């Protein structure tokens, strides 16, 4: 009896990773706002950082999902590090 192929596509990985990457984007935006205070810019409130992270989290999620899929392929021997 063979095991069915349970490969995760980049799309499935992106759906699972989106809350985490959007959260990371929100944290980074908020911290960027804190750095901006030292440069004379107004602070970015946490709620604004969260709202901005929703659309900005999409490209970050796609990149993270492609990276994780590449790591999974490498671990399964489907890809070499030279690719």
BELKAPE-V307702 format. One record per residue. N is the residue number from 1. PSI is psi in whole degrees, 0 to 359 (NA if undefined). BURIAL is 1 if it has 24 or more other ideal C-beta (glycine too) atoms within 12 Angstrom, else 0. Layout:
N & PSI & BURIAL
N & PSI & BURIAL
This chain:
1 & 123 & 0
2 & 152 & 0
3 & 136 & 0
4 & 153 & 0
5 & 118 & 0
6 & 47 & 0
7 & 135 & 0
8 & 126 & 0
9 & 166 & 0
10 & 323 & 0
11 & 314 & 0
12 & 317 & 0
13 & 320 & 1
14 & 320 & 1
15 & 319 & 0
16 & 322 & 0
17 & 345 & 1
18 & 312 & 1
19 & 325 & 0
20 & 317 & 0
21 & 324 & 1
22 & 323 & 1
23 & 319 & 0
24 & 321 & 0
25 & 319 & 1
26 & 315 & 1
27 & 316 & 0
28 & 322 & 0
29 & 317 & 1
30 & 316 & 1
31 & 325 & 0
32 & 322 & 0
33 & 324 & 0
34 & 323 & 0
35 & 323 & 0
36 & 330 & 0
37 & 319 & 0
38 & 336 & 0
39 & 3 & 0
40 & 6 & 0
41 & 159 & 0
42 & 155 & 0
43 & 151 & 0
44 & 116 & 1
45 & 152 & 0
46 & 320 & 0
47 & 321 & 0
48 & 320 & 0
49 & 321 & 1
50 & 313 & 0
51 & 319 & 0
52 & 331 & 0
53 & 339 & 1
54 & 308 & 0
55 & 325 & 0
56 & 342 & 1
57 & 339 & 1
58 & 307 & 0
59 & 326 & 0
60 & 322 & 1
61 & 317 & 1
62 & 317 & 0
63 & 317 & 0
64 & 319 & 1
65 & 319 & 1
66 & 321 & 0
67 & 314 & 0
68 & 319 & 1
69 & 320 & 1
70 & 320 & 0
71 & 320 & 0
72 & 318 & 0
73 & 318 & 0
74 & 320 & 0
75 & 328 & 0
76 & 358 & 0
77 & 13 & 0
78 & 347 & 0
79 & 143 & 0
80 & 163 & 0
81 & 346 & 0
82 & 342 & 0
83 & NA & 0
